[in-house]
């Protein structure tokens, strides 16, 4: 364990040589991130390629033992990591936010270490014996976003290492310190060269995605960037796992008790102040309970404190950056101008420092309104009225993305029947966005392809090899 200042100093660039990262809650400097370029990327890939054969040769059990020690290291430095994450990303320490995210890093490392993956015997009939193995890929590139920087890096790095690969990480330009700090802590236990962070911009991301020596890219970010990565990786026929944008629908069935689901609906939509890929972004409510659901959600939302993440009382924070703040503010204003009814929020306090946008609920809004149809990625939830289940399913499936979805009902059979009709990688029932390291997660449609977590997630970080004889 070390102090917050020691951790920050260990990852910061020399004064005057880096890029100053500002706290989105206050505008105060958090630290100086190193500015790495393509030459640093080359050095990281060379080191990763050199370290990979010995790491692969250790075998699953020895690699898993190292990952468990890395999880212990995260727990030893959990509070320092959470403090830095809160300052840089903006998310509060409490609620399902910074401490929760650091806890998830340890949990996913342990899960990657503990998930069994034995070779599968496909055929053994006396004449043919065919076994399916998963061999290491080599060097894996990991490119991540700014909303859950530590957790998503762990989702990419932990299974890659478990499967005998080494990893070069390109964090978001908005949250490099969080990822550098996480890697610094993991590297207290990992052999040298296995995990390197290259704190660069889009040019470094592009170079990583097209590099001859990178066998696979794990990418989490927007659909537009995912498409660019498909193009950059084409010439080297790289394997890809793409976790892209979403715009998740939730459907509340008739007969559901609004007060019983309001708290879970709120967190399904507002976790990380709405800056979550698999958050509930469009809520479809049956006409018979529409007003009651709006009222119950408003009561829950207005009781949630928003403010500086370091204040232990807060559970909602600022938007991470000005661009995202503008997206949310513009979409809500356009919705209001179109005649939609703002039930709560929608009037940011411009005298306050930081990118704070209040928790906002918007009712009586059309399905085609941009606040519904576009991924706003912030603390605003449009609530759309529907008359028949067919109409709700059609509206939910109307977009070209399909990461998650949810159905809310006191009748599990009815909920499962509707869930089966939704075009999304995961459909939750009476919850939304609950990821679990044992359960595969991935998108449908333009929300991406490839699965993370569980045995399926490990297989995605290996090259399938059949031995047939
Ligand atoms: P982004 O696509 O703008 O950036 C993500 C990363 O890609 C950054 O590190 C960036 O530097 C890099 N990058 C940008 N252009 C690149 C290029 N041409 N080649 C290679 N790398 C490049 O995404 P963001 O704004 O940081 O994150 C928000 C988005 O991520 C949202 O759409 C959200 O839904 C999505 N997201 C998805 C998941 C998921 O699991 N599906 C999880 C979190 C976030």
Boltz pocket constraint, residues with backbone or C-beta under 6 A from the ligand:
constraints:
  - pocket:
      binder: B
      contacts: [[A, 143], [A, 144], [A, 145], [A, 146], [A, 147], [A, 148], [A, 152], [A, 170], [A, 171], [A, 172], [A, 173], [A, 200], [A, 201], [A, 202], [A, 204], [A, 205], [A, 206], [A, 209], [A, 220], [A, 221], [A, 222], [A, 223], [A, 224], [A, 225], [A, 226], [A, 228], [A, 229], [A, 232], [A, 242], [A, 243], [A, 244], [A, 245], [A, 246], [A, 276], [A, 277], [A, 278], [A, 375], [A, 377], [A, 403], [A, 443], [A, 447], [A, 448]]
      max_distance: 6.0
